[in-house]
C-alpha cells in the first residue's frame, strides 16, 4: 500500500520505520523536519512530504501519531491539511493517545467525505515499536478495522478491536491512568518503607513476589528508580493529559472516580511545578525529596 505517516516522535519514528520495512510505499511528514529527514536518510524508500496535504495525495491510508486530538484536528484542517489531499476511500488510522469524544467527531467528519477512520492508540513504548510487538487498540466500524489491521501489522504484536470509534482512545486513557495511580502508590509506599528501615531493593523484591506487583514495580522501578536514572522517556504532561481524559470519561458516565480525580490533581500540580518537559516518573523522585530518603540501590 501507499501509506502516509504523520508524527515522528519517540514512538512514531520506529513505528514508521517498521511500516517502511514491511514493504509499503511510505511518505512521511513531521512538524520538525530534521526528524523526517533523518528517517528518510536511513530508509531510502521513504519519501518526505512538504505538507500534510502533499503527503495525503494518492494514499490508501494515513497513520497519525501525535500528542493530542487537538493536534490531529489541526493537521487535518486548512488548505495544506490532510483533508485537502486525502482521496475518497482512504483510511485514517489515528495512533495518537487521543480523546474519544474528539475521535467520534473526527470519524463523522471523515465519513462525510467517504474516508474511513479507526482510533488505534498503542502500548509498549519505543522498544516494542522497534521490534514490531506493540499492543494496538482499535476502535471503529468493522469495515474500517479490517483495513486498519493490515495497516498496523508491521508494528503490532497484539491487536484488539474494542468497539466503535472512540472506544480504543477511551481504553488507552484508562490504561494510562492506572499506570499513573501505580506510580503514585509505589512512590508513597517505597518512601514509607525506606523510612521504616526496609531497603528499597528488598522492598521491590517482596512486592514483585506478592500481590502488589505491577508493570511499574517489575520494570520501571528496577530499571530507573533503583538505579537513580531518570532520563526523559515519556512526558509527565502527556500522562496528565491521559488521566484527564479518563476522568472526563468517568464524569460523563456519572461513575465515581475518587482515585482518578486525586491522581489527576496530583499530576496537574506536578506538571505545574516541574514543567512541560518533566518525565512521567518524576513523582517518585519528588516523593523521595519530600521524605528526605533515597531509593537508589
Backbone bond lengths (Angstrom), bond angles and torsions (degrees), N, CA, C in turn:
res aa  C-N    CA-C-N  psi(-1)  N-CA   C-N-CA  omega(-1)  CA-C   N-CA-C  phi
1 X - - - 1.462 - - 1.518 111.21 -
2 X 1.309 115.46 156.67 1.463 119.95 168.30 1.524 106.59 -93.23
3 X 1.337 115.44 118.01 1.457 121.90 -173.81 1.523 109.64 -124.18
4 X 1.316 116.28 138.84 1.452 121.63 171.96 1.521 109.82 -100.78
5 X 1.314 117.18 147.49 1.476 121.20 179.13 1.519 107.99 -133.35
6 X 1.335 115.91 122.59 1.468 122.78 -178.86 1.521 109.05 -118.68
7 X 1.332 116.94 121.75 1.466 121.28 177.07 1.512 112.51 108.74
8 X 1.326 116.45 88.55 1.460 121.75 -175.45 1.520 110.94 -107.39
9 X 1.335 115.42 60.37 1.455 120.79 175.94 1.515 111.18 -82.23
10 X 1.334 115.77 -158.57 1.459 120.63 -175.38 1.519 112.33 -59.29
11 X 1.332 117.22 -36.89 1.462 119.93 179.51 1.527 111.70 -99.59
12 X 1.329 117.91 -29.39 1.451 120.62 179.47 1.517 113.05 -64.51
13 X 1.311 116.85 -35.75 1.466 120.67 -179.00 1.531 111.94 -60.30
14 X 1.347 119.73 -54.69 1.468 118.16 178.37 1.527 113.30 -67.22
15 X 1.321 118.06 -29.04 1.463 119.89 175.90 1.530 110.25 -63.50
16 X 1.317 116.58 -46.07 1.459 120.55 179.32 1.524 110.92 -63.19
17 X 1.324 116.45 -39.77 1.465 119.70 178.11 1.525 110.89 -60.46
18 X 1.331 117.09 -40.61 1.466 121.06 178.44 1.528 111.20 -63.07
19 X 1.334 116.37 -39.41 1.466 119.85 179.28 1.523 109.94 -62.57
20 X 1.334 116.49 -44.17 1.468 120.23 178.95 1.523 111.06 -64.06
21 X 1.337 115.70 -41.95 1.461 119.92 -179.21 1.526 111.75 -68.64
22 X 1.347 116.50 -18.64 1.461 120.71 177.96 1.512 113.17 -79.62
23 X 1.323 116.94 2.37 1.455 120.37 174.86 1.509 114.80 95.34
24 X 1.328 118.30 3.25 1.460 120.56 -179.77 1.533 109.85 -81.23
25 X 1.305 115.36 154.26 1.451 122.48 173.27 1.530 106.48 -82.86
26 X 1.328 117.37 107.67 1.467 121.39 -169.35 1.522 111.60 -111.41
27 X 1.331 115.45 131.87 1.457 122.10 172.49 1.521 107.30 -121.87
28 X 1.337 117.85 135.89 1.459 121.45 -173.30 1.522 110.83 -124.43
29 X 1.340 113.49 154.76 1.466 120.61 171.45 1.515 107.77 -143.99
30 X 1.333 115.53 138.63 1.457 121.26 177.15 1.517 108.52 -143.33
31 X 1.321 115.64 142.16 1.460 119.65 -179.04 1.527 111.42 -57.94
32 X 1.344 116.60 -40.81 1.466 121.49 174.64 1.519 107.30 -89.95
33 X 1.309 117.05 105.14 1.463 121.56 -170.31 1.524 113.38 -67.09
34 X 1.328 117.30 -24.23 1.465 118.45 -179.71 1.527 111.29 -61.51
35 X 1.325 117.85 -30.70 1.467 120.71 -179.06 1.532 110.88 -73.86
36 X 1.318 117.38 -42.70 1.465 119.01 177.78 1.523 111.12 -67.29
37 X 1.328 116.46 -37.80 1.465 119.40 178.42 1.528 111.22 -65.27
38 X 1.345 116.18 -39.70 1.461 120.09 179.79 1.527 111.18 -65.54
39 X 1.339 116.46 -40.95 1.456 119.81 179.38 1.518 110.93 -65.01
40 X 1.327 116.98 -43.57 1.463 120.45 179.67 1.532 111.39 -64.77
41 X 1.325 116.47 -34.08 1.459 119.75 179.34 1.524 111.78 -66.49
42 X 1.338 116.31 -32.42 1.468 119.63 -179.20 1.524 112.57 -88.56
43 X 1.343 117.26 -13.32 1.466 122.19 178.83 1.535 107.48 -134.60
44 X 1.307 118.34 92.51 1.472 121.80 -173.92 1.525 114.52 -57.61
45 X 1.337 118.24 -21.73 1.460 120.15 -178.47 1.526 112.44 -79.82
46 X 1.343 117.26 -7.44 1.473 121.02 -179.13 1.519 109.79 -88.25
47 X 1.337 115.53 134.71 1.454 121.84 177.62 1.524 109.32 -105.82
48 X 1.324 116.97 144.85 1.464 122.33 179.27 1.525 109.14 -105.95
49 X 1.333 116.61 126.11 1.463 121.99 177.39 1.520 109.93 -92.47
50 X 1.318 115.28 150.42 1.467 120.09 179.66 1.517 111.84 -80.32
51 X 1.337 116.96 -26.63 1.467 121.63 -178.37 1.526 109.13 -144.33
52 X 1.339 118.68 160.90 1.461 120.24 173.88 1.532 112.36 -57.68
53 X 1.320 117.86 -37.41 1.465 120.98 178.92 1.521 110.49 -61.31
54 X 1.313 117.06 -46.08 1.462 120.76 179.62 1.519 110.59 -61.50
55 X 1.321 116.33 -40.74 1.472 120.67 178.17 1.519 111.30 -59.89
56 X 1.326 117.05 -38.46 1.460 121.31 -170.32 1.522 114.34 -79.17
57 X 1.312 117.56 -19.31 1.463 120.45 -175.66 1.527 110.58 -64.08
58 X 1.319 116.45 120.60 1.460 121.19 174.59 1.510 116.23 80.67
59 X 1.345 118.65 6.23 1.463 119.66 -178.78 1.528 110.97 -82.15
60 X 1.329 115.47 155.95 1.457 120.95 170.81 1.528 110.90 -90.81
61 X 1.333 115.86 -27.54 1.466 120.26 179.72 1.518 109.48 -152.96
62 X 1.327 115.58 150.97 1.464 122.63 172.61 1.523 107.60 -123.95
63 X 1.326 116.22 130.57 1.463 122.39 172.91 1.526 107.58 -103.04
64 X 1.329 116.76 129.03 1.457 120.82 175.03 1.522 109.12 -115.41
65 X 1.325 116.20 137.83 1.470 121.90 -179.92 1.524 107.16 -139.09
66 X 1.330 115.42 82.29 1.457 122.43 -172.25 1.522 110.85 -115.90
67 X 1.308 116.97 -179.97 1.464 120.51 -176.43 1.518 112.93 -79.30
68 X 1.338 116.96 -38.70 1.463 120.91 -175.07 1.527 110.45 -143.94
69 X 1.324 115.64 163.85 1.465 120.36 174.38 1.519 111.17 -63.89
70 X 1.326 117.25 -32.33 1.466 120.50 176.88 1.526 110.73 -61.80
71 X 1.330 116.74 -38.22 1.467 120.59 176.41 1.527 110.37 -62.95
72 X 1.341 116.56 -40.99 1.459 120.11 178.77 1.523 110.82 -62.85
73 X 1.320 117.27 -45.80 1.459 120.09 -178.70 1.529 110.79 -62.80
74 X 1.333 117.20 -33.80 1.462 120.77 177.36 1.523 110.97 -67.59
75 X 1.336 116.96 -38.74 1.469 121.32 -179.68 1.527 110.86 -71.40
76 X 1.328 116.95 -31.04 1.454 120.86 178.83 1.526 112.38 -70.89
77 X 1.330 117.54 -33.79 1.459 122.51 -167.35 1.528 113.30 -86.44
78 X 1.318 114.94 163.67 1.455 121.42 171.51 1.518 114.33 90.49
79 X 1.335 115.06 169.26 1.463 121.21 -178.73 1.518 112.81 -62.37
80 X 1.341 117.29 -27.21 1.458 120.75 -179.64 1.527 112.07 -109.38
81 X 1.340 116.07 16.05 1.455 120.59 -179.92 1.518 112.87 -84.15
82 X 1.316 115.19 173.11 1.465 120.64 -178.04 1.521 112.22 -58.70
83 X 1.334 117.19 -41.86 1.456 119.85 -175.70 1.525 112.62 -64.94
84 X 1.310 116.62 -22.84 1.463 119.55 178.33 1.525 111.55 -72.41
85 X 1.333 116.16 -16.62 1.462 118.79 -176.57 1.511 115.56 -119.10
86 X 1.344 118.28 -21.81 1.467 120.31 -174.74 1.524 110.99 -68.45
87 X 1.321 117.01 129.99 1.467 119.92 -179.90 1.522 111.83 -80.12
88 X 1.308 115.58 157.02 1.456 120.60 173.17 1.525 109.20 -59.25
89 X 1.331 116.49 138.33 1.450 120.89 -178.67 1.518 114.28 93.70
90 X 1.352 117.07 -8.90 1.459 120.74 177.91 1.531 110.01 -75.32
91 X 1.313 115.89 171.87 1.465 122.76 -177.67 1.514 110.03 -130.58
92 X 1.328 117.57 133.29 1.466 122.27 173.38 1.518 108.44 -103.82
93 X 1.323 116.60 122.49 1.465 123.09 178.03 1.527 107.00 -111.79
94 X 1.327 116.14 109.06 1.462 120.81 -172.41 1.524 111.01 -99.09
95 X 1.333 115.96 104.93 1.466 122.08 179.53 1.521 112.71 -90.64
96 X 1.314 116.73 5.98 1.462 121.69 172.94 1.533 109.80 -60.38
97 X 1.335 117.98 146.37 1.470 120.63 169.26 1.523 106.55 -81.34
98 X 1.323 114.65 82.87 1.453 119.82 -166.42 1.510 115.31 -101.74
99 X 1.324 113.80 -172.82 1.456 124.19 -178.11 1.529 108.62 -97.22
100 X 1.343 118.96 123.26 1.464 120.25 -176.64 1.523 113.70 -60.46
101 X 1.321 117.73 -32.89 1.469 119.97 177.73 1.525 110.29 -64.81
102 X 1.315 116.45 -44.62 1.462 120.72 177.72 1.531 110.59 -65.08
103 X 1.323 117.08 -36.75 1.462 120.64 -179.57 1.523 111.25 -63.11
104 X 1.317 116.44 -41.73 1.465 119.34 178.16 1.527 110.83 -65.49
105 X 1.327 116.08 -37.70 1.463 120.07 178.54 1.536 110.45 -65.62
106 X 1.333 116.37 -43.30 1.461 120.80 179.83 1.526 110.48 -66.18
107 X 1.335 117.07 -41.15 1.463 120.67 179.06 1.521 110.95 -58.84
108 X 1.335 116.40 -42.68 1.468 120.40 179.61 1.522 110.94 -66.69
109 X 1.325 116.51 -40.58 1.460 120.97 178.85 1.530 110.65 -61.15
110 X 1.324 116.17 -45.13 1.464 120.46 -178.62 1.521 111.52 -69.02
111 X 1.330 116.40 -38.79 1.467 120.22 179.38 1.521 111.01 -58.70
112 X 1.318 116.31 -34.82 1.459 120.67 178.28 1.512 112.73 -65.93
113 X 1.313 116.94 -17.03 1.463 121.77 178.52 1.531 111.53 -107.24
114 X 1.336 116.26 7.51 1.462 119.45 -179.98 1.512 113.78 75.83
115 X 1.334 117.30 25.28 1.468 122.91 -179.21 1.523 108.97 -113.93
116 X 1.325 117.34 133.22 1.453 121.86 179.54 1.518 112.00 -80.46
117 X 1.338 115.42 163.02 1.470 120.61 -179.24 1.525 110.26 -146.02
118 X 1.317 115.49 138.78 1.467 121.50 170.47 1.514 108.13 -139.97
119 X 1.348 117.18 126.82 1.463 118.60 170.57 1.529 106.76 -81.14
120 X 1.339 115.76 134.14 1.463 120.73 -170.11 1.525 112.27 -143.16
121 X 1.332 118.32 55.87 1.471 119.29 177.85 1.522 110.67 -62.14
122 X 1.319 115.52 154.57 1.464 120.59 -174.59 1.524 110.74 -122.18
123 X 1.321 115.16 160.03 1.464 121.42 176.11 1.519 108.75 -138.01
124 X 1.326 115.31 141.05 1.458 120.41 178.84 1.515 113.83 135.66
125 X 1.328 116.78 -17.31 1.451 120.62 175.21 1.517 113.87 75.32
126 X 1.342 116.48 176.08 1.463 121.26 -178.46 1.530 115.01 -54.77
127 X 1.351 120.01 -38.38 1.474 117.93 -179.79 1.525 113.24 -58.49
128 X 1.333 117.66 -44.48 1.462 119.87 -179.79 1.524 111.90 -77.77
129 X 1.333 117.08 -23.13 1.465 119.39 172.66 1.523 109.70 -64.70
130 X 1.340 116.14 -40.39 1.465 119.72 -179.16 1.518 112.10 -66.36
131 X 1.334 117.64 -33.11 1.464 120.48 -178.20 1.526 112.88 -93.82
132 X 1.335 117.39 -2.43 1.457 120.60 179.57 1.510 113.39 73.71
133 X 1.343 117.28 35.52 1.462 121.24 -176.22 1.529 113.10 -123.50
134 X 1.324 117.41 25.44 1.455 120.16 179.07 1.524 111.20 -68.00
135 X 1.318 115.53 150.88 1.459 120.73 166.96 1.528 107.01 -87.03
136 X 1.319 116.23 125.40 1.462 121.24 -179.54 1.525 108.89 -114.01
137 X 1.323 116.38 122.11 1.455 123.37 176.35 1.527 108.20 -94.66
138 X 1.321 117.57 132.21 1.457 120.19 -177.12 1.520 111.74 -120.44
139 X 1.324 115.46 136.70 1.454 122.39 171.97 1.513 109.19 -129.18
140 X 1.317 117.24 138.83 1.460 119.76 179.04 1.509 112.11 150.61
141 X 1.322 115.75 178.41 1.458 120.98 177.36 1.530 109.71 -66.53
142 X 1.315 116.43 150.25 1.462 120.46 -178.46 1.520 111.67 -52.84
143 X 1.328 117.19 -43.61 1.457 120.68 -176.82 1.530 111.30 -63.62
144 X 1.330 117.34 -35.15 1.465 120.80 178.65 1.517 111.48 -76.94
145 X 1.326 116.66 -36.79 1.464 120.64 -179.36 1.525 111.13 -66.71
146 X 1.337 117.43 -37.89 1.466 120.45 176.90 1.525 110.09 -58.07
147 X 1.316 117.10 -44.33 1.468 120.91 178.26 1.523 111.28 -69.57
148 X 1.333 116.60 -38.28 1.461 120.09 -179.02 1.518 112.10 -63.71
149 X 1.328 117.36 -34.37 1.468 120.26 178.83 1.525 111.16 -57.25
150 X 1.316 116.69 -40.39 1.469 119.99 179.03 1.519 110.88 -68.46
151 X 1.327 116.60 -37.30 1.463 121.08 -178.41 1.524 111.31 -66.34
152 X 1.338 117.47 -42.10 1.466 120.65 -175.94 1.523 113.15 -86.92
153 X 1.308 118.23 -8.51 1.468 121.83 -174.56 1.537 114.03 -51.97
154 X 1.346 120.22 -38.28 1.461 118.75 -177.54 1.527 114.95 -61.81
155 X 1.344 117.90 -26.04 1.472 118.67 -178.91 1.523 113.09 -116.44
156 X 1.337 117.43 6.94 1.463 120.45 -174.88 1.525 112.05 -105.16
157 X 1.342 114.91 135.04 1.452 120.73 169.90 1.514 110.49 -99.14
158 X 1.335 115.78 -39.35 1.461 123.02 178.81 1.520 108.68 -130.05
159 X 1.338 116.84 132.86 1.461 121.94 178.69 1.522 108.19 -127.01
160 X 1.334 116.79 126.12 1.468 121.33 -177.77 1.516 109.18 -128.96
161 X 1.339 116.31 123.86 1.464 121.78 175.75 1.524 107.94 -87.98
162 X 1.324 116.27 120.20 1.459 121.28 -171.34 1.522 114.31 -104.06
163 X 1.325 118.06 -11.29 1.459 119.06 -179.13 1.515 111.25 147.80
164 X 1.317 116.08 -157.69 1.456 121.79 -178.24 1.534 110.92 -71.61
165 X 1.320 116.15 175.98 1.466 121.34 -179.52 1.529 110.43 -51.77
166 X 1.314 115.79 133.81 1.456 121.84 -178.73 1.508 113.63 98.21
167 X 1.340 118.26 -22.02 1.464 120.70 -176.96 1.524 111.71 -63.90
168 X 1.330 116.80 -40.04 1.458 119.90 -178.69 1.524 111.43 -68.98
169 X 1.326 116.41 -38.28 1.466 118.66 177.75 1.528 111.49 -68.61
170 X 1.323 117.35 -33.57 1.462 119.68 173.52 1.523 110.11 -62.92
171 X 1.333 116.36 -45.31 1.465 121.05 179.64 1.526 111.65 -60.22
172 X 1.320 116.71 -45.38 1.463 121.00 -178.80 1.526 111.32 -61.89
173 X 1.331 117.02 -40.77 1.463 119.65 -178.26 1.527 110.76 -65.94
174 X 1.316 116.84 -40.11 1.465 119.78 179.25 1.524 110.36 -69.19
175 X 1.328 117.30 -41.90 1.465 120.59 178.53 1.529 110.90 -59.65
176 X 1.332 116.95 -44.90 1.461 119.84 179.87 1.526 112.04 -69.56
177 X 1.330 116.82 -30.54 1.464 118.28 176.99 1.526 110.68 -67.96
178 X 1.337 117.06 -33.43 1.467 119.99 175.66 1.523 110.41 -66.80
179 X 1.328 116.66 -38.12 1.460 120.75 173.79 1.528 110.05 -57.89
180 X 1.322 116.30 -46.20 1.467 120.93 -178.56 1.519 111.51 -62.40
181 X 1.328 116.98 -43.40 1.470 120.89 179.26 1.527 110.13 -63.46
182 X 1.340 117.44 -40.40 1.464 120.42 178.02 1.525 111.95 -62.57
183 X 1.330 116.19 -39.76 1.469 119.40 178.24 1.527 110.41 -62.17
184 X 1.323 116.50 -46.57 1.466 120.36 -179.67 1.531 111.21 -63.28
185 X 1.340 116.51 -43.33 1.467 120.00 -178.37 1.527 111.42 -64.83
186 X 1.327 116.84 -42.42 1.468 119.53 178.84 1.519 111.33 -68.00
187 X 1.319 116.99 -36.00 1.463 119.33 177.10 1.523 110.20 -58.57
188 X 1.333 116.24 -47.55 1.462 119.83 -179.57 1.529 111.53 -66.36
189 X 1.334 116.25 -44.83 1.459 120.12 -176.07 1.510 113.12 -66.75
190 X 1.331 116.95 -43.31 1.464 119.86 -176.41 1.523 112.58 -69.87
191 X 1.349 117.67 -38.20 1.464 117.74 178.92 1.531 110.25 -71.02
192 X 1.339 117.65 -33.85 1.466 120.04 176.62 1.523 110.68 -64.91
193 X 1.325 117.23 -42.37 1.463 120.77 178.35 1.527 111.34 -66.33
194 X 1.323 117.24 -39.04 1.463 120.39 178.76 1.527 110.58 -62.10
195 X 1.330 116.65 -40.97 1.467 120.00 179.07 1.524 111.50 -71.16
196 X 1.352 116.00 -21.49 1.468 120.01 176.78 1.518 111.86 -86.90
197 X 1.343 116.83 0.52 1.455 120.52 175.83 1.510 115.43 96.82
198 X 1.342 118.24 7.89 1.462 121.21 179.06 1.525 109.04 -90.77
199 X 1.322 116.81 125.86 1.457 120.95 179.68 1.529 109.73 -63.08
200 X 1.334 117.67 133.81 1.469 119.97 -177.83 1.523 113.81 -54.75
201 X 1.333 117.63 -41.52 1.460 120.02 179.94 1.528 110.62 -61.85
202 X 1.327 116.80 -43.25 1.464 119.63 178.39 1.528 111.19 -65.28
203 X 1.315 116.47 -39.62 1.462 120.41 179.25 1.518 110.98 -60.93
204 X 1.326 116.66 -43.91 1.461 121.13 -179.75 1.524 110.74 -66.52
205 X 1.326 117.07 -39.38 1.474 120.22 178.15 1.526 111.03 -60.30
206 X 1.326 115.95 -42.56 1.469 119.37 -179.82 1.525 110.74 -68.32
207 X 1.325 116.74 -44.85 1.468 120.68 179.54 1.530 110.38 -57.75
208 X 1.341 116.21 -42.24 1.459 119.94 -176.36 1.525 113.26 -76.77
209 X 1.327 116.75 -9.97 1.463 120.63 173.97 1.521 110.99 -103.81
210 X 1.343 115.44 9.43 1.462 120.33 -174.17 1.528 110.66 -132.00
211 X 1.311 115.49 -171.44 1.463 121.24 -173.12 1.523 113.62 -74.80
212 X 1.323 118.67 -12.51 1.457 120.63 -177.46 1.517 114.45 -87.73
213 X 1.328 117.22 3.41 1.463 119.41 -174.72 1.535 111.73 -69.70
214 X 1.327 114.72 155.68 1.463 122.26 179.61 1.523 107.60 -159.15
215 X 1.337 116.20 175.22 1.463 120.38 175.12 1.523 110.34 -58.07
216 X 1.313 116.65 -36.40 1.464 120.08 -179.25 1.526 110.22 -64.72
217 X 1.337 116.67 -45.67 1.473 119.30 -177.78 1.517 112.42 -74.54
218 X 1.335 116.32 -33.19 1.461 119.74 -175.43 1.522 113.28 -82.39
219 X 1.330 117.73 -31.51 1.460 120.73 -174.17 1.529 112.23 -117.71
220 X 1.328 116.31 -57.17 1.457 119.06 -171.43 1.521 113.44 -68.57
221 X 1.327 116.70 -44.51 1.466 118.64 -178.28 1.531 111.86 -65.42
222 X 1.346 120.18 -49.13 1.466 118.58 177.94 1.526 113.45 -60.89
223 X 1.319 117.64 -40.77 1.460 120.46 -175.66 1.520 112.98 -76.19
224 X 1.326 117.04 -28.57 1.450 119.18 -170.92 1.526 113.07 -119.75
225 X 1.316 117.84 -55.14 1.464 120.40 -174.82 1.524 111.35 -68.32
226 X 1.327 116.93 -48.02 1.465 119.49 -177.25 1.518 112.53 -70.38
227 X 1.325 117.12 -18.58 1.467 120.42 176.04 1.524 112.03 -95.53
228 X 1.341 115.97 -8.16 1.453 119.55 -177.95 1.518 112.80 71.12
229 X 1.345 116.87 21.66 1.461 121.61 -176.43 1.522 109.96 -105.12
230 X 1.320 116.03 118.88 1.464 120.70 -179.12 1.537 110.92 -125.63
231 X 1.331 117.49 57.02 1.471 117.95 177.65 1.519 110.48 -68.31
232 X 1.321 117.74 149.17 1.477 119.69 179.44 1.527 111.19 -71.72
233 X 1.329 116.79 112.37 1.455 121.96 -179.82 1.525 112.18 -115.27
234 X 1.323 116.73 -39.75 1.468 121.64 -179.30 1.523 106.52 -145.75
235 X 1.309 116.49 127.60 1.456 119.49 -172.12 1.523 112.29 -71.42
236 X 1.322 114.83 133.25 1.459 121.83 175.38 1.526 110.17 -54.97
237 X 1.332 116.94 -35.09 1.464 120.88 -179.20 1.521 111.19 -60.71
238 X 1.327 117.19 -36.70 1.463 120.25 -179.89 1.524 111.08 -73.14
239 X 1.327 116.86 -36.12 1.466 118.97 176.48 1.527 110.15 -67.97
240 X 1.323 117.18 -38.58 1.468 120.50 176.38 1.523 110.93 -61.94
241 X 1.334 115.58 -37.56 1.472 120.32 175.89 1.523 111.01 -61.76
242 X 1.329 117.10 -43.42 1.469 121.02 -179.10 1.528 111.77 -66.26
243 X 1.334 116.58 -39.94 1.468 119.49 176.26 1.525 109.96 -61.27
244 X 1.323 115.83 -39.96 1.457 120.01 178.47 1.517 111.95 -61.35
245 X 1.335 117.48 -40.68 1.464 121.27 178.22 1.521 110.05 -63.02
246 X 1.342 116.24 -44.78 1.468 119.92 179.55 1.526 111.06 -64.12
247 X 1.323 116.45 -39.27 1.459 120.96 178.77 1.530 111.11 -63.32
248 X 1.331 116.32 -44.09 1.462 120.52 178.44 1.524 110.82 -65.55
249 X 1.320 116.68 -33.80 1.463 121.45 176.64 1.524 110.00 -61.19
250 X 1.335 115.81 -45.32 1.461 120.28 179.21 1.524 111.63 -66.10
251 X 1.318 116.83 -39.09 1.463 120.10 178.38 1.522 111.09 -63.58
252 X 1.331 116.32 -42.14 1.462 120.66 179.37 1.527 110.91 -64.27
253 X 1.337 115.60 -38.14 1.464 120.42 -179.79 1.527 112.13 -80.73
254 X 1.328 116.47 -4.95 1.465 122.82 -179.26 1.532 111.24 57.50
255 X 1.335 114.91 44.21 1.459 120.66 175.65 1.528 109.15 -110.10
256 X 1.314 116.15 149.01 1.465 120.56 179.92 1.525 109.70 -70.35
257 X 1.328 116.90 135.95 1.471 120.19 179.60 1.531 111.26 -146.24
258 X 1.337 118.08 56.26 1.463 119.04 -177.62 1.523 113.54 -60.91
259 X 1.341 118.12 -35.89 1.464 120.05 179.22 1.523 110.82 -66.68
260 X 1.325 116.73 -45.39 1.461 120.00 178.10 1.522 111.11 -61.81
261 X 1.320 116.54 -43.56 1.459 120.26 -179.20 1.529 110.63 -61.56
262 X 1.333 116.11 -41.85 1.465 120.00 179.93 1.523 110.71 -68.01
263 X 1.350 116.39 -43.65 1.467 119.81 179.34 1.526 110.44 -62.97
264 X 1.317 116.53 -40.06 1.461 119.61 179.63 1.521 110.85 -61.81
265 X 1.313 116.72 -42.97 1.455 119.89 -179.62 1.524 111.34 -66.31
266 X 1.337 116.90 -40.26 1.466 119.71 179.42 1.527 111.08 -65.25
267 X 1.334 117.22 -43.67 1.467 119.45 179.58 1.521 111.39 -69.56
268 X 1.311 117.05 -33.38 1.464 120.14 176.48 1.534 109.95 -63.00
269 X 1.326 115.69 -42.71 1.470 119.47 179.14 1.530 110.74 -66.20
270 X 1.346 116.93 -44.45 1.460 120.20 179.73 1.526 111.36 -63.73
271 X 1.319 116.47 -37.70 1.473 119.90 178.23 1.526 110.47 -62.10
272 X 1.335 115.48 -42.47 1.462 119.37 179.24 1.526 111.21 -65.37
273 X 1.348 116.28 -38.00 1.460 120.43 -177.12 1.525 112.38 -76.69
274 X 1.337 117.08 -39.50 1.467 121.33 -170.40 1.521 113.83 -98.01
275 X 1.323 117.27 -17.05 1.464 119.87 177.08 1.517 113.61 96.74
276 X 1.324 114.95 169.78 1.460 122.47 -173.40 1.518 113.75 -70.86
277 X 1.322 118.16 -19.90 1.465 120.34 -176.49 1.525 113.29 -98.97
278 X 1.325 118.42 -0.38 1.471 121.24 -179.00 1.520 110.56 -62.76
279 X 1.341 115.46 145.94 1.464 121.34 -179.71 1.526 110.86 -80.24
280 X 1.333 115.51 154.73 1.467 120.07 -174.43 1.517 114.09 -70.04
281 X 1.333 118.83 -12.58 1.465 121.33 176.78 1.520 112.78 -90.48
282 X 1.318 117.33 -0.40 1.461 121.08 -179.07 1.531 114.00 -59.10
283 X 1.349 120.85 -26.93 1.469 118.73 176.96 1.530 113.35 -56.84
284 X 1.320 117.72 -31.00 1.465 118.96 179.06 1.521 110.02 -71.87
285 X 1.322 116.98 -42.90 1.464 118.67 177.89 1.529 110.65 -65.27
286 X 1.327 117.19 -36.10 1.464 120.34 176.97 1.523 110.73 -63.14
287 X 1.345 116.45 -39.27 1.464 120.29 178.24 1.522 110.88 -66.80
288 X 1.347 117.07 -38.67 1.469 120.71 175.64 1.528 110.67 -58.35
289 X 1.306 115.82 -48.86 1.461 120.28 -176.43 1.517 111.31 -65.23
290 X 1.322 116.75 -40.38 1.457 120.63 -179.46 1.536 111.45 -65.72
291 X 1.343 116.93 -34.62 1.455 121.09 -178.32 1.531 112.81 -89.60
292 X 1.344 115.96 -12.51 1.457 119.67 -179.28 1.514 112.69 72.60
293 X 1.332 117.95 33.16 1.470 121.91 177.88 1.514 108.69 -126.76
294 X 1.338 115.06 164.07 1.464 120.94 175.97 1.501 108.63 -125.76
295 X 1.341 116.65 129.88 1.464 121.13 -177.08 1.516 112.95 -95.64
296 X 1.314 118.18 0.41 1.448 120.23 179.52 1.536 110.40 -62.54
297 X 1.335 115.09 139.27 1.468 119.96 171.99 1.519 112.72 85.16
